[in-house]
Amino acid sequence: MQISGVLVSLEVKTQTGRQSPDQKAWEERCREIGAAYHVVRSIEEAYQEIDKKARNFAALWRWHFMPKKRTD
């Protein structure tokens, strides 16, 4: 999933599921390029991670692109 230029990769597992070697390699690649990677155990956890990333990105976007107040 990509949220406005931010890559978020979610690995959805059962409560006892484990990552395969290929999935671990993908996690490592995501981290190398600065992407967010999370193993989640439920749809609720997936929604929480997506919501957190979207909120963080929105705050960063506002800080970077919104007009700054002049102090002079």
N, C-alpha and C positions, 0 to 999 in steps of 0.2 A: 504494500500500500504506500502511496506517496501523498503526503499532505503538503501542498504548496511548496514543492522543492525539498521536502524533508523525507528521506526514506525511512519507513518504519516496517520492520520485518517481524512478524509474529509467528512463532512456532506453536501450534495448538496441540497439546498432548493430553492424554488421559491422566488420571492421578498417579499412575505408575509407569507411564510411558517414558521412554528414554530416547535421546537423540541418536540418530545413526551417524556413522563417520561422515557421510556427505553433508548432513545437517550441521554437524560441528564445524566442518570446513566452511559452510555458508555463513555461519555465525562469525567465524574469524574474519572472513572477507568483509562482511558488513561492518564490523568494528574497525577494520583497517581503513575503510573509506569514510568513517564517521557516521555511519548509519546506526539507527537505534535497532536493537535486536532483543526480543524478549521471548522466553518460553512461558506460555500461559496454560492454565489447567482448566479454564472454563470460558464460556462466552462472556461472562461478566468481567473476568480479568482482561480479556481482549478489549472490551469496550473501555475499561478503565485506562489501559495503556494508550489507546487511541486518543481518548479525551485528554490525558495528561500531555501528550505530545502536541495536540492541536492547541491547547491553552498556552503551552510554552512557546510555540511558534508564533501565536498571535501576539503575545506580550513582546517578543523580540521584534516582530515586524513593527508594532506600534512604536517601540523605542527607537528603532532605526529610521523609520520613514516618516513619522509624524513631525510636523514643524516644531522646532525647538523654541521655547520662550526666550525672548531677548532679555538680557539683563542690563543693557545700557540705556 
